[in-house]
Amino acid sequence: MKNIYTFSILFSFVLFGCSKDFLKKYEDRIIGTWRIADVKKAGIGGNTGNLPFKDGILDFRENGTLEYVNAVNQHYQGTWEIIKKTINEETIRSLQITAVDFNGQQVLSEYYDDMNFRSTDHFVGNIIYNFHTYITHFRRM
């Protein structure tokens, strides 16, 4: 009886004490304001300085639009899309971001080959090139 009681308490804690975000679709989980907290490079070659989204804040909206403000306070309007693929029975989600600064007439676009939520307030997007990968950490604000 004691084991059942202990199990019930633990199950209740897990069920009611933890976030249910992992049950939501990625399209719902990404909605909100995120800052680019860190960009790392793994592998040989490459330069993170050439990435269009290496700092700043992104506001992902439900209708697939976004606003991006970079570190020097340039404002961009754009779109985002999550693409879900199944390869060898494994589900992979990619993130496509395109943003335009209409005043400066500059277009930024990036395709994250793989994205994964680490928690409710943290997801990672990977850009895979020949011999290196860029890893971008997004943190909810």
Stockholm file with secondary structure:
# STOCKHOLM 1.0

chainA/1-141         MKNIYTFSILFSFVLFGCSKDFLKKYEDRIIGTWRIADVKKAGIGGNTGNLPFKDGILDFRENGTLEYVNAVNQHYQGTWEIIKKTINEETIRSLQITAVDFNGQQVLSEYYDDMNFRSTDHFVGNIIYNFHTYITHFRRM
#=GR chainA/1-141 SS CHHHHHHHHHHHHHHHHSCCGGGSCHHHHTCEEEEEEEEEEEESSCCGGGCSCSSSEEEECTTSEEEEECTTCCEEEEEEEEEEEEETTEEEEEEEEEEEETTTTEEEEEEESEEEEEETTEEEEEEECSSEEEEEEEEEC
#=GC SS_cons         CHHHHHHHHHHHHHHHHSCCGGGSCHHHHTCEEEEEEEEEEEESSCCGGGCSCSSSEEEECTTSEEEEECTTCCEEEEEEEEEEEEETTEEEEEEEEEEEETTTTEEEEEEESEEEEEETTEEEEEEECSSEEEEEEEEEC
//
